[in-house]
């Protein structure tokens, strides 16, 4: 069952009609690992897995995710949320949901989304998402959506500059943010309708996107490409217009923006 030290009691989201049950842990290896392990052990239905601190937190491509106390580390467990071909859409659903949760508390500067699913304030990363899945014995798919949101602190020296909500003028406690995120994720999943209306999610994602229409550099498995960030296509792939005018569809990669004040925005 992962590396947890001790399990907390089930934590109910206050005031949330239809809210998902919460399993909270003072310390755990990874909330995603715990969610998928519980699903393989027979847990059914949507759940939140929340930790005050993770000892083995990770981001995309296995990057270490620093997990200091005071930030939000939560995984949403979904069982059989869609047909397999729609699984790549879920990170965009989750990104739209976390954007809505944070934007709903921001009275001034609004956050933006960086492809595929980072939440940014003025070029600095405040939240990241990690989707992982596991095939269950009965053939269904268990999906864990991991959310890491910097509420009061952020790591220094990261390749992508980081920030936290407090630095951006937002005092949002993790349990409050989780309640907001529970509501926005459930609503966004309903709008997505198991992949039947990804077009609606795509429109909302593009409306919140940073760098759209501007120059970007994309790091791919086979090298780097430069061009303009035109859009995302109907499946969520980044549409890169290269310097020779050709369009490249990118399914996975790291996006970097031009230098701002002498520092490249990554």
C-alpha positions as CSV (number, residue, x, y, z in Angstrom):
1,X,0.0,0.0,0.0
2,X,2.8,2.4,-0.7
3,X,5.1,4.1,1.9
4,X,2.6,5.7,4.2
5,X,3.5,6.0,7.9
6,X,0.0,6.4,9.3
7,X,-3.4,6.9,7.7
8,X,-5.7,9.7,8.8
9,X,-9.4,9.4,9.2
10,X,-11.7,9.9,6.3
11,X,-12.0,13.7,5.7
12,X,-15.3,15.0,4.5
13,X,-15.2,18.2,2.4
14,X,-17.3,20.6,4.3
15,X,-20.3,22.1,2.5
16,X,-19.8,20.2,-0.7
17,X,-23.0,18.5,-1.9
18,X,-22.0,15.4,-3.8
19,X,-18.4,15.8,-2.8
20,X,-16.1,12.7,-3.1
21,X,-14.9,11.0,0.1
22,X,-11.4,11.9,1.2
23,X,-8.7,9.7,2.6
24,X,-6.0,11.9,4.3
25,X,-2.5,10.9,5.4
26,X,0.0,12.9,7.5
27,X,2.8,11.5,5.3
28,X,2.8,9.1,2.4
29,X,5.1,8.1,-0.4
30,X,2.9,9.2,-3.3
31,X,-0.9,9.9,-3.3
32,X,-1.0,8.5,-6.9
33,X,0.6,5.3,-5.8
34,X,-1.8,4.9,-2.9
35,X,-4.9,5.6,-5.0
36,X,-3.9,3.0,-7.6
37,X,-2.9,0.5,-5.0
38,X,-6.3,0.9,-3.3
39,X,-8.1,0.5,-6.6
40,X,-6.2,-2.7,-7.3
41,X,-7.2,-3.9,-3.9
42,X,-10.9,-3.5,-4.7
43,X,-11.7,0.1,-3.8
44,X,-14.4,1.4,-6.2
45,X,-15.9,4.8,-6.7
46,X,-14.3,8.2,-6.8
47,X,-12.1,9.2,-3.9
48,X,-9.6,11.9,-3.0
49,X,-6.2,10.9,-1.5
50,X,-4.6,13.8,0.3
51,X,-1.2,14.0,2.1
52,X,0.3,16.7,4.3
53,X,3.6,15.6,2.9
54,X,4.9,13.2,0.3
55,X,8.3,11.4,0.5
56,X,8.3,10.2,-3.1
57,X,6.3,12.9,-4.9
58,X,7.0,13.1,-8.7
59,X,6.0,15.1,-11.7
60,X,5.9,14.4,-15.4
61,X,8.7,12.2,-16.8
62,X,9.7,11.1,-13.3
63,X,10.9,14.5,-12.1
64,X,11.1,15.0,-8.4
65,X,8.2,17.0,-6.9
66,X,9.2,18.7,-3.7
67,X,6.5,18.1,-1.1
68,X,6.8,20.5,1.9
69,X,4.1,20.8,4.4
70,X,1.5,23.6,3.7
71,X,1.0,22.9,0.0
72,X,-1.7,20.7,-1.6
73,X,-0.8,17.2,-2.6
74,X,-4.0,15.3,-3.7
75,X,-4.9,12.6,-6.1
76,X,-8.4,12.0,-7.6
77,X,-9.1,8.4,-8.2
78,X,-11.5,7.6,-11.1
79,X,-12.6,4.1,-12.1
80,X,-13.3,3.5,-15.7
81,X,-13.8,7.2,-16.5
82,X,-13.9,6.8,-20.3
83,X,-13.0,4.6,-23.3
84,X,-9.3,4.1,-23.7
85,X,-8.9,6.5,-26.6
86,X,-10.1,9.4,-24.5
87,X,-7.7,8.9,-21.6
88,X,-5.2,11.5,-23.1
89,X,-7.9,14.1,-22.7
90,X,-8.1,13.8,-18.9
91,X,-5.1,15.9,-18.2
92,X,-6.8,18.8,-20.0
93,X,-10.0,18.2,-18.0
94,X,-7.9,18.3,-14.8
95,X,-6.0,21.4,-15.9
96,X,-9.2,23.3,-16.7
97,X,-10.6,22.3,-13.2
98,X,-7.5,23.4,-11.3
99,X,-7.5,26.7,-13.2
100,X,-11.1,27.3,-12.4
101,X,-10.5,26.5,-8.7
102,X,-7.6,29.0,-8.4
103,X,-9.0,31.6,-10.6
104,X,-12.2,31.6,-8.5
105,X,-10.2,32.8,-5.6
106,X,-8.1,35.4,-7.5
107,X,-9.4,38.9,-7.5
108,X,-6.5,40.4,-9.5
109,X,-4.1,38.5,-11.8
110,X,-5.5,35.4,-13.2
111,X,-3.5,32.2,-13.6
112,X,-2.8,30.7,-17.1
113,X,-2.3,27.2,-18.5
114,X,0.9,26.1,-20.1
115,X,0.7,23.0,-22.4
116,X,-0.1,20.4,-21.5
117,X,-1.3,21.0,-17.9
118,X,0.9,23.4,-15.8
119,X,-0.8,26.3,-13.9
120,X,1.3,29.5,-14.2
121,X,1.4,33.0,-12.8
122,X,3.4,35.4,-15.1
123,X,5.6,32.6,-16.4
124,X,6.1,30.9,-13.0
125,X,4.7,27.5,-12.2
126,X,2.3,27.2,-9.3
127,X,0.8,23.8,-9.9
128,X,1.4,20.6,-11.9
129,X,-0.6,17.5,-12.7
130,X,0.4,13.9,-13.2
131,X,-2.0,11.3,-14.6
132,X,-1.3,7.6,-14.1
133,X,-3.4,4.6,-14.7
134,X,-3.6,0.8,-14.0
135,X,-5.6,-1.9,-15.5
136,X,-7.7,-3.8,-12.9
137,X,-8.3,-7.5,-12.7
138,X,-11.9,-7.0,-14.1
139,X,-10.6,-5.2,-17.1
140,X,-11.6,-1.7,-16.0
141,X,-9.1,1.2,-15.9
142,X,-8.2,2.9,-12.7
143,X,-7.0,6.5,-13.2
144,X,-5.2,8.7,-10.6
145,X,-4.9,12.4,-11.3
146,X,-2.2,13.9,-9.1
147,X,-2.4,17.6,-8.2
148,X,0.5,19.4,-6.7
149,X,-0.3,23.0,-5.9
150,X,2.2,25.4,-4.2
151,X,0.1,27.2,-1.6
152,X,2.7,28.7,0.7
153,X,6.1,27.6,-0.6
154,X,7.9,26.6,-3.7
155,X,11.3,25.0,-4.6
156,X,14.2,27.2,-5.8
157,X,16.5,26.4,-8.7
158,X,14.0,24.5,-10.8
159,X,14.3,24.4,-14.6
160,X,10.9,26.0,-14.8
161,X,10.7,29.0,-12.4
162,X,8.2,28.4,-9.6
163,X,6.0,30.4,-7.4
164,X,3.3,29.9,-4.8
165,X,-0.2,31.2,-4.3
166,X,0.9,33.2,-1.2
167,X,3.6,35.0,-3.2
168,X,1.0,35.8,-5.8
169,X,-1.2,37.4,-3.2
170,X,-3.6,34.5,-2.6
171,X,-3.9,33.0,0.9
172,X,-5.7,29.7,0.3
173,X,-5.3,26.8,2.7
174,X,-4.9,23.4,1.2
175,X,-8.2,22.1,2.6
176,X,-10.1,25.1,1.2
177,X,-8.4,24.7,-2.2
178,X,-9.3,21.0,-2.2
179,X,-13.0,21.8,-1.6
180,X,-12.9,24.2,-4.5
181,X,-11.1,21.7,-6.7
182,X,-13.5,18.9,-5.8
183,X,-16.4,21.1,-7.1
184,X,-14.6,22.2,-10.3
185,X,-13.3,18.8,-11.2
186,X,-16.7,17.1,-10.7
187,X,-18.3,19.8,-12.9
188,X,-15.6,19.7,-15.5
189,X,-15.8,15.9,-15.7
190,X,-19.6,16.2,-16.2
191,X,-19.1,18.8,-19.0
192,X,-16.5,16.5,-20.7
193,X,-19.0,13.6,-20.5
194,X,-16.6,10.7,-20.7
195,X,-15.0,12.2,-23.8
196,X,-18.2,13.0,-25.7
197,X,-17.5,16.8,-25.5
198,X,-13.8,17.3,-25.4
199,X,-14.5,20.2,-27.7
200,X,-15.9,22.2,-24.7
201,X,-12.9,21.4,-22.6
202,X,-10.5,22.4,-25.5
203,X,-12.3,25.8,-25.8
204,X,-11.9,26.5,-22.1
205,X,-8.3,25.3,-22.1
206,X,-7.4,27.6,-25.1
207,X,-9.2,30.5,-23.4
208,X,-6.8,30.2,-20.4
209,X,-3.6,29.3,-22.4
210,X,-0.4,31.2,-22.1
211,X,1.8,31.9,-25.1
212,X,-0.9,31.1,-27.7
213,X,0.1,32.5,-31.1
214,X,3.6,33.3,-30.0
215,X,7.1,31.8,-30.4
216,X,8.0,28.7,-28.4
217,X,10.7,26.1,-28.3
218,X,9.7,22.5,-27.8
219,X,12.0,19.8,-26.4
220,X,11.1,16.4,-27.9
221,X,12.6,13.0,-27.4
222,X,14.5,13.4,-30.7
223,X,15.7,17.0,-30.3
224,X,14.2,20.5,-30.2
225,X,12.0,22.4,-32.5
226,X,11.2,26.2,-32.7
227,X,8.1,27.8,-34.1
228,X,4.8,29.4,-33.2
229,X,2.3,27.9,-30.8
230,X,-0.8,27.9,-33.0
231,X,-3.3,25.9,-31.0
232,X,-4.1,22.4,-29.6
233,X,-5.9,20.1,-32.0
234,X,-9.1,18.1,-31.4
235,X,-7.2,15.5,-29.3
236,X,-5.0,17.9,-27.3
237,X,-1.8,17.7,-29.3
238,X,0.2,20.9,-29.5
239,X,0.1,22.5,-33.0
240,X,3.6,23.9,-33.7
241,X,4.1,26.0,-36.9
242,X,7.8,25.5,-37.6
243,X,10.1,28.1,-39.1
244,X,9.6,26.7,-42.6
245,X,5.8,26.9,-42.3
246,X,5.2,23.2,-41.7
247,X,2.8,22.2,-38.9
248,X,4.0,19.6,-36.4
249,X,1.6,17.9,-34.0
250,X,3.3,17.3,-30.7
251,X,1.9,14.6,-28.3
252,X,4.6,14.9,-25.6
253,X,7.3,17.4,-24.9
254,X,8.5,20.3,-22.8
255,X,7.6,23.9,-23.9
256,X,9.8,26.9,-23.4
257,X,9.0,30.5,-24.1
258,X,11.3,33.3,-25.3
259,X,13.4,35.2,-22.7
260,X,11.7,37.7,-20.5
261,X,14.1,40.1,-18.8
262,X,17.0,37.9,-19.8
263,X,15.5,34.7,-18.5
264,X,13.8,32.1,-20.7
265,X,10.3,31.2,-19.5
266,X,10.1,27.4,-19.3
